[in-house]
Amino acid sequence: MPILTKYIFVSGGVLSSLGKGITTASLGLLLQAKGYAVTIVKCENYLNIDSGLINPIEHGDAFLCEDGTETDMDLGNYERFLGKNLGVHNFITMGQIYKAVIDRERDNGYGGEDIEAIPHVTDEIIRRIKAAASKDQAEICLIELGGTAGEYQNVLYYEASRIMKLTEGDTVVHVHVSYLPTPSHIGEPKTKPTQLSVKQLNAMSIQPDFLIARSETALDKRRLDRLALFCNVRVDDIILNPDQKSIYQVPLSFHEQAFDTKILAKLGLADHASDLTAWQHLVSQALAKKSRSLTIAIVGKYFGTGDYSLKDSYHALFEALDHASIAQGVELKIKGINSAIIEKEGTKVLAGVAGIIVPIGWGARGTDGKIMAIQYARAPLLSSLAMLLG
């Protein structure tokens, strides 16, 4: 008998890099801990077929899946939280969607219909989401929508979620992650940006079932009451998600607020006891004081955007290193070095580091500095091999 999959769409508001990926991964972990088979799909707005040729400054470095697919960095978060490999079917771009629709039209696959955004593009989005759920035999499929509510690039993803919620036999829950800034000159969290973000959803005929309140600190009752009133969400369905010392604390914070239990109720699924023992151990490891430290140099060329330095360009790499350092009980210090500086100042800037990572890059700029760093790293090894070989 086929599995009747339930669907959870996770959208974001106000700004990007807000934590939708961590929210999605955390919720997936909690539902998996309740005994359900879970999978996650990321929907990206860009027209690229995958993330492999995107400049990391534009969208961060690509995360490489086990099957060779170069995807958005969020798939790395999904894999680390769920503890399983994902692949090409878990990653959708608008470029893939348009190409599939146009290729099918050129092959007369629509039988002479005039091809339109709705229903043909939305049908292809829904088909791919359901195919991913079926391939992974998921009882619950979470879908993270890239970008923020109100962008023209992702409207068709929202339309697909709206259509699925209307479809008989599909159970769909919408979770909206939004930011409540605390301007330094005011000193209190402001709810208006989130109110406007939910208004954007309402304009697309979508009413969020849950609101995830991202903020620097936890919100008080006054702020929660205002969000409930103006966003048409019950106070109990507003989940607090303040900044944490470690991203791995987020699932435990959600569990303390019974987010997993509440969402199962809306999905019409039975609630079961959770086993989060292993995850609690991981969090304890992440927060524990480390007895030793290591400094790793990242010699790259994508550290700057305009007048600002950028960490997100190597986000997938940094998160992988952080994850490894937790397992090893090591305090990891990252030293980001632009390869162009090595070309000007030499390899002396690498002195004292325990290891060197030279990530991928394109074009001639900074390449000589990368090669110099590699030669610097390999010299002691080659010297040792020469001594061993006599």
C-alpha positions as CSV (number, residue, x, y, z in Angstrom):
1,M,0.0,0.0,0.0
2,P,1.5,3.4,-1.0
3,I,2.5,5.8,1.8
4,L,0.2,8.8,2.3
5,T,2.8,11.6,2.7
6,K,2.1,14.7,4.7
7,Y,3.7,17.9,3.6
8,I,5.3,20.9,5.5
9,F,6.3,24.0,3.6
10,V,8.8,26.3,5.3
11,S,9.0,29.9,4.1
12,G,10.9,32.9,5.2
13,G,10.3,36.6,5.6
14,V,12.1,40.0,6.0
15,L,15.6,38.8,5.1
16,S,17.6,35.9,3.7
17,S,20.1,33.8,5.7
18,L,17.6,33.9,8.5
19,G,17.7,30.3,9.5
20,K,15.0,28.6,7.4
21,G,17.4,25.8,6.7
22,I,18.2,25.2,10.4
23,T,14.5,25.4,11.2
24,T,13.6,22.9,8.5
25,A,16.4,20.5,9.5
26,S,15.5,20.9,13.2
27,L,11.8,20.1,12.6
28,G,12.8,17.1,10.4
29,L,15.1,15.8,13.2
30,L,12.3,16.1,15.8
31,L,9.7,14.3,13.6
32,Q,12.2,11.6,12.8
33,A,12.8,11.2,16.6
34,K,9.0,10.7,16.9
35,G,9.4,7.6,14.7
36,Y,8.3,9.0,11.3
37,A,10.1,8.6,8.0
38,V,11.2,12.1,7.0
39,T,12.7,13.7,3.9
40,I,13.5,17.3,2.9
41,V,13.4,19.1,-0.4
42,K,15.0,22.5,-1.1
43,C,13.4,24.7,-3.7
44,E,15.8,27.4,-5.1
45,N,14.8,30.4,-7.1
46,Y,17.7,30.7,-9.5
47,L,17.7,29.5,-13.1
48,N,20.9,27.5,-12.7
49,I,20.4,23.8,-13.1
50,D,22.5,23.2,-9.9
51,S,24.8,25.2,-7.7
52,G,28.0,24.0,-9.3
53,L,28.8,27.1,-11.4
54,I,27.6,29.8,-9.1
55,N,30.2,32.2,-7.7
56,P,30.3,31.5,-3.9
57,I,30.0,35.2,-3.2
58,E,26.6,35.1,-4.9
59,H,25.1,32.2,-3.0
60,G,27.7,30.4,-0.9
61,D,29.8,27.4,-1.7
62,A,28.0,24.4,-3.1
63,F,27.4,21.3,-1.0
64,L,28.4,18.1,-2.7
65,C,26.0,15.2,-2.2
66,E,26.9,11.6,-2.2
67,D,25.6,11.1,-5.7
68,G,27.7,14.0,-7.0
69,T,24.9,16.6,-7.1
70,E,26.2,20.1,-6.3
71,T,23.5,21.7,-4.2
72,D,22.7,24.6,-1.9
73,M,24.5,24.6,1.4
74,D,21.2,23.8,3.3
75,L,21.3,20.2,2.1
76,G,24.5,19.9,4.3
77,N,22.4,21.0,7.3
78,Y,19.7,18.5,6.4
79,E,22.1,15.6,6.1
80,R,23.9,16.5,9.4
81,F,20.6,16.8,11.3
82,L,18.8,13.8,9.8
83,G,21.9,11.6,9.7
84,K,21.3,10.4,6.1
85,N,22.4,11.2,2.6
86,L,20.3,13.2,0.3
87,G,20.7,13.6,-3.5
88,V,19.6,15.1,-6.8
89,H,15.8,14.5,-6.1
90,N,16.0,16.5,-2.9
91,F,17.1,19.7,-4.8
92,I,14.9,21.7,-7.1
93,T,15.8,24.9,-9.0
94,M,13.6,27.1,-11.0
95,G,16.0,26.4,-13.9
96,Q,15.3,22.7,-13.7
97,I,11.5,23.4,-13.7
98,Y,11.5,25.7,-16.7
99,K,13.8,23.4,-18.7
100,A,11.6,20.4,-18.0
101,V,8.4,22.2,-19.0
102,I,10.0,23.7,-22.2
103,D,11.6,20.3,-23.2
104,R,8.2,18.6,-22.7
105,E,6.4,21.3,-24.8
106,R,9.0,21.0,-27.6
107,D,8.3,17.2,-27.6
108,N,4.6,17.9,-27.8
109,G,4.1,16.4,-24.4
110,Y,1.2,18.8,-23.6
111,G,-0.8,17.8,-26.7
112,G,-1.1,21.3,-28.1
113,E,-2.1,23.2,-25.0
114,D,-0.9,26.7,-24.5
115,I,1.8,26.4,-21.7
116,E,1.3,28.7,-18.7
117,A,2.9,29.3,-15.3
118,I,-0.2,28.0,-13.7
119,P,-0.9,25.1,-13.9
120,H,2.0,23.8,-16.0
121,V,5.0,25.2,-14.0
122,T,3.3,24.6,-10.7
123,D,2.4,21.0,-11.7
124,E,6.0,20.3,-12.4
125,I,7.0,21.7,-9.0
126,I,4.4,19.5,-7.3
127,R,5.4,16.5,-9.4
128,R,9.0,16.8,-8.3
129,I,8.1,17.3,-4.6
130,K,5.9,14.2,-4.6
131,A,8.5,12.2,-6.5
132,A,11.1,13.0,-3.9
133,A,8.8,12.0,-1.1
134,S,8.0,8.7,-2.9
135,K,11.6,7.9,-3.6
136,D,12.6,8.4,0.0
137,Q,9.4,6.6,1.2
138,A,8.7,9.6,3.5
139,E,5.7,9.8,5.7
140,I,6.5,13.5,6.2
141,C,8.1,15.6,3.5
142,L,9.4,19.1,4.4
143,I,9.9,21.6,1.6
144,E,12.1,24.7,2.2
145,L,11.2,27.6,-0.1
146,G,14.3,29.7,-1.0
147,G,14.4,33.4,-0.7
148,T,11.8,35.5,1.2
149,A,8.1,36.1,0.8
150,G,7.3,38.8,-1.7
151,E,10.1,38.1,-4.2
152,Y,8.9,37.6,-7.7
153,Q,11.4,34.7,-8.3
154,N,9.7,32.3,-5.9
155,V,6.0,33.1,-6.4
156,L,5.4,29.9,-8.3
157,Y,6.7,27.8,-5.4
158,Y,4.2,29.5,-3.1
159,E,1.5,28.9,-5.7
160,A,2.4,25.2,-5.8
161,S,2.1,25.0,-2.0
162,R,-1.3,26.8,-2.1
163,I,-2.6,24.4,-4.8
164,M,-1.4,21.4,-2.8
165,K,-3.3,22.6,0.2
166,L,-6.5,22.7,-1.9
167,T,-5.9,19.3,-3.4
168,E,-8.1,16.5,-1.9
169,G,-6.0,13.9,-0.3
170,D,-3.0,16.1,0.5
171,T,-2.3,17.4,4.0
172,V,-0.2,20.6,3.9
173,V,1.0,22.7,6.8
174,H,2.8,26.1,6.3
175,V,5.5,27.3,8.6
176,H,6.7,30.9,8.2
177,V,10.1,31.9,9.7
178,S,10.4,35.7,10.2
179,Y,12.8,38.1,11.8
180,L,12.0,40.5,14.6
181,P,14.8,43.1,14.7
182,T,15.8,45.0,17.8
183,P,17.2,48.3,16.6
184,S,19.9,49.6,19.0
185,H,18.4,53.1,19.2
186,I,15.0,51.6,20.2
187,G,15.9,48.7,22.4
188,E,12.8,46.6,21.9
189,P,12.0,43.9,19.3
190,K,9.8,45.2,16.5
191,T,7.0,43.1,15.1
192,K,6.1,45.3,12.0
193,P,8.4,43.6,9.5
194,T,6.9,40.2,10.4
195,Q,3.4,41.6,10.1
196,L,4.2,42.8,6.6
197,S,5.8,39.5,5.7
198,V,2.7,37.6,6.7
199,K,0.6,40.1,4.8
200,Q,2.6,39.1,1.7
201,L,1.6,35.5,2.3
202,N,-2.0,36.4,2.8
203,A,-1.9,38.3,-0.5
204,M,-1.0,34.9,-2.1
205,S,-4.0,33.3,-0.3
206,I,-1.6,31.5,2.2
207,Q,-2.2,31.7,6.0
208,P,0.7,30.3,8.0
209,D,-0.2,27.6,10.5
210,F,2.9,28.4,12.6
211,L,5.1,31.4,12.9
212,I,8.8,31.0,13.9
213,A,10.0,34.2,15.6
214,R,13.7,34.7,14.9
215,S,15.3,37.3,17.2
216,E,18.4,38.1,19.2
217,T,16.6,37.3,22.4
218,A,13.3,35.6,23.4
219,L,10.1,37.6,23.0
220,D,7.9,38.8,25.8
221,K,4.1,38.4,26.1
222,R,3.4,41.8,24.6
223,R,5.3,41.0,21.4
224,L,3.7,37.6,21.2
225,D,0.2,39.0,21.6
226,R,0.8,41.6,18.9
227,L,2.1,39.0,16.5
228,A,-0.9,36.8,17.2
229,L,-3.4,39.7,16.7
230,F,-1.9,41.1,13.5
231,C,-0.7,37.8,11.9
232,N,-3.9,35.8,12.6
233,V,-1.9,33.1,14.4
234,R,-2.7,31.7,17.8
235,V,-0.1,32.6,20.5
236,D,0.5,28.8,21.1
237,D,1.4,28.5,17.4
238,I,4.2,31.1,17.6
239,I,7.5,29.3,18.2
240,L,10.4,31.3,19.7
241,N,13.7,30.9,18.0
242,P,16.2,33.3,19.6
243,D,19.9,33.2,18.9
244,Q,21.8,30.2,20.4
245,K,25.4,29.5,21.1
246,S,25.2,26.5,18.7
247,I,22.7,25.8,15.9
248,Y,22.5,22.2,17.3
249,Q,20.5,23.7,20.3
250,V,17.6,24.7,18.0
251,P,15.8,21.2,17.9
252,L,15.9,21.0,21.7
253,S,14.5,24.5,22.0
254,F,11.7,23.6,19.6
255,H,11.0,20.3,21.5
256,E,10.7,22.3,24.8
257,Q,8.0,24.3,23.2
258,A,6.3,21.1,21.9
259,F,6.6,22.3,18.3
260,D,6.9,18.7,17.2
261,T,3.7,17.6,19.1
262,K,1.8,20.7,17.8
263,I,2.7,20.1,14.1
264,L,1.8,16.4,14.3
265,A,-1.6,17.4,15.6
266,K,-2.1,19.7,12.6
267,L,-0.9,17.0,10.2
268,G,-3.4,14.6,11.8
269,L,-0.7,12.2,12.9
270,A,-0.3,10.4,16.2
271,D,2.2,11.7,18.7
272,H,4.9,9.3,20.0
273,A,7.6,9.6,22.6
274,S,10.8,11.1,21.4
275,D,14.3,9.7,21.8
276,L,16.7,12.7,21.7
277,T,19.4,11.2,23.8
278,A,22.0,11.1,21.1
279,W,21.2,14.6,20.0
280,Q,21.4,15.9,23.6
281,H,24.9,14.3,23.8
282,L,25.9,16.1,20.6
283,V,24.8,19.4,22.0
284,S,26.7,18.8,25.2
285,Q,29.8,18.1,23.2
286,A,29.3,21.2,21.1
287,L,28.9,23.4,24.2
288,A,31.6,21.8,26.3
289,K,34.9,23.6,27.0
290,K,37.6,22.2,24.7
291,S,40.9,21.1,26.1
292,R,42.8,21.8,22.9
293,S,42.5,24.0,19.9
294,L,43.6,23.9,16.2
295,T,43.9,26.7,13.7
296,I,43.0,25.9,10.1
297,A,43.7,28.2,7.2
298,I,41.2,28.6,4.4
299,V,43.1,29.9,1.4
300,G,40.4,31.2,-1.0
301,K,39.4,34.1,-3.1
302,Y,35.8,34.7,-2.2
303,F,36.0,36.6,1.1
304,G,34.8,40.0,0.1
305,T,31.6,41.6,-1.2
306,G,31.8,45.3,-1.8
307,D,33.1,47.0,1.3
308,Y,32.3,44.0,3.5
309,S,33.9,40.7,4.4
310,L,31.8,37.6,3.8
311,K,31.8,34.3,5.8
312,D,28.8,32.8,4.0
313,S,30.8,32.3,0.8
314,Y,32.4,29.2,2.4
315,H,29.5,28.4,4.7
316,A,29.2,24.7,3.7
317,L,32.9,24.2,4.4
318,F,32.8,26.0,7.7
319,E,29.8,24.0,8.9
320,A,31.5,20.7,7.9
321,L,34.7,21.7,9.9
322,D,32.6,22.8,12.9
323,H,30.8,19.4,12.8
324,A,34.1,17.5,12.7
325,S,35.6,19.6,15.5
326,I,32.6,18.8,17.8
327,A,33.2,15.0,17.3
328,Q,36.9,15.5,18.0
329,G,36.5,17.7,21.0
330,V,38.6,20.4,19.5
331,E,38.1,24.2,19.5
332,L,38.5,25.1,15.9
333,K,39.9,28.5,14.8
334,I,39.4,29.4,11.2
335,K,41.9,31.8,9.6
336,G,40.5,33.0,6.3
337,I,43.3,34.1,3.9
338,N,42.8,35.7,0.5
339,S,45.1,33.9,-1.9
340,A,45.9,37.2,-3.5
341,I,47.6,38.2,-0.2
342,I,49.9,35.2,-0.4
343,E,50.9,36.3,-3.9
344,K,51.9,39.7,-2.5
345,E,53.4,38.7,0.9
346,G,54.4,35.1,0.5
347,T,53.6,32.1,2.5
348,K,54.8,33.6,5.8
349,V,51.1,34.4,6.5
350,L,50.5,30.7,6.8
351,A,53.0,30.3,9.7
352,G,51.6,28.6,12.8
353,V,48.5,27.0,11.3
354,A,47.9,23.3,11.9
355,G,46.3,22.6,8.5
356,I,45.5,24.3,5.2
357,I,42.4,23.9,3.0
358,V,42.3,25.3,-0.5
359,P,38.7,25.3,-1.7
360,I,37.5,25.3,-5.3
361,G,37.6,28.5,-7.4
362,W,37.3,29.7,-11.0
363,G,39.4,31.9,-13.2
364,A,43.1,33.0,-13.0
365,R,42.7,35.5,-10.2
366,G,44.4,34.2,-7.0
367,T,45.4,30.9,-8.5
368,D,49.1,31.5,-8.0
369,G,48.5,32.1,-4.3
370,K,46.6,28.9,-4.0
371,I,49.3,26.9,-5.6
372,M,51.9,28.6,-3.3
373,A,49.8,27.5,-0.3
374,I,49.5,23.9,-1.6
375,Q,53.3,23.8,-2.1
376,Y,53.9,25.2,1.4
377,A,51.6,22.5,2.9
378,R,53.2,19.7,0.9
379,A,56.8,20.6,1.5
380,P,57.2,18.9,4.9
381,L,55.5,15.8,3.7
382,L,57.7,15.5,0.6
383,S,60.7,16.1,2.7
384,S,59.7,13.3,5.1
385,L,59.0,10.9,2.1
386,A,62.4,11.7,0.7
387,M,64.1,10.8,4.0
388,L,62.2,7.6,4.3
389,L,63.1,6.6,0.7
390,G,66.7,7.4,1.4
